Amino acid sequence: MIHQMPCSQSTSKRVLFVSGFRIFPSQTGAHLRTGGIARALARLGYQVLIYSLGGRRNDYQLVSRPRRTHEIVEIEENLAEETNLGLGFGLMQAVARRLDYPRVWQYELLRRGLIPARLRRALAEADLIICDSSWCPKIPGPWSRKPWFMLSHNLEHRLLEHTALRHRRFAPWMRRIESAAASTFCDIFPCAEEDLQFFRSYDSSGRLRLPLIRCGVDPAVYAVPQETRARVRAELGLSDEDQLLVFSGSRFEPNLHALRALREFCRTEAEFLARERLYLLVLGSVCEAPSREGAMIVTGRVPDSVPFLAAADAGLNPVTSGSGANVKLFEYLAARLPIISTTFGVRGTELKPQVDFVPLEPQELKSGIQAFVRDRSREQWRAYAEAVWSRHRADCDIQILVAHAIAQLPEFNLREITTPLTNEPPAKAHPADTRAGGH
């Protein structure tokens, strides 16, 4: 067994995710996607372990508890996460964050096989191994002959090209790594067509299937009681007549750029926003601390974003740069929120302007928001959002997406399972699964 947890299907295949950082509770879009895929595999009958090389800041606090080298958390049946809390990786991670240095050090350590003993054990016991992003390479050792896959959240070299100079200089290096992935891994799970086409262009033999797993979510998580909406709106000081547009995001350069545009919009259009009783809720770690100024309400990092999405009247996505797809779009859809977005913001989805979302021009935020206010009543927008979700659920429900993707890969064949899978609905999300904004 690669983790100590009850499993009714003891002969099912064991899947190991190798991640550079802790996944649960989820705080970014990448966390949410990795965690969602891991949950989906566990619910399909695989024994899943996420091995995270480093914890979060509070995991290393020594107050009132002994020094730990690792922590294992059971997320739900068949799924656990083991986090390495050794000081070596922890210190390197802390220094790199303080210096705002990309995870080159992590890649180089893994590439050389310099890994914790417990990860070696997990690799030895796994049947299938999934590297969580391009920053986690295939690790040399006796397990290198096993099926290895890469989970691509975006084209990392594209992101590096649009960041600070100290990061941009690594973009050519990362492009070489991502170019070589087509010949390194058994297959790659891209999240958007752009990524898929990039990897296919380097697959000269045409052997890769490149099964697309969009940034889907578990829709059951977003089904909250109606009183949740009223409670959160009351806590925000909003009445039933006020309309709330939510922008969810992590501290990620495209989100920061969009946030600057929203701040300027709130400053220059304060009269319009007040007249229409419109408020903008900035949700998640894109802002480090909560604040409130005029029509803009900022939460900072929150333990769970779902109640705030339930309190909103529409999801806003004014991003104009980045790679891959925005997980926030899929959260908005699952929360049954009408979407106001730039055309770039809906990349990685099949959403069509006017039909599935209100188009937003980057330099004309007011016109898109005005269209939302003018075109339909709140009840009509709710019906509209429900219809959009119904049309696109197959591209948004992570369970459907994962099942379809692995059906294309013979390595995931589950013939070893002795207990037949049932058609029962998946278990309710574990309370540890909390989010703080999307990618």
Secondary structure, 3 states (H helix, E strand, C coil): CCCCCCCCCCCCCEEEEEECCCCCCCCCHHHHHHHHHHHHHHHCCCEEEEEECCCCHHHHCCCCCCCCCEEEEEEECCEEEEEECCHHHHHHHHHHHHCCCCCHHHHHHHHCCCCCHHHHHHHHHCCEEEEECCCCCCCCCHHHHCCEEEECCCCHHHHHHCCCHHHHCCHHHHHHHHHHHHHHCCEEECCCHHHHHHHHHCCCCCCCCCCCCCCCECHHHHCCCHHHHHHHHHHCCCCCCCEEEEEECCCCHHHHHHHHHHHHHHHHCHHHHHHHCEEEEEECCCCCCCEEECCEEEEECCCCCHHHHHHCCEEEECCCCCCCCCHHHHHHHHCCCCEEECCHHHCCCCCCECCCEEECECCEHHHHHHHHHHHCCHHHHHHHHHHHHHHHHHHCEHHHHHHHHHCCCHHHCCCCCCCCCCCCCCCCCCCCCCCCCCC
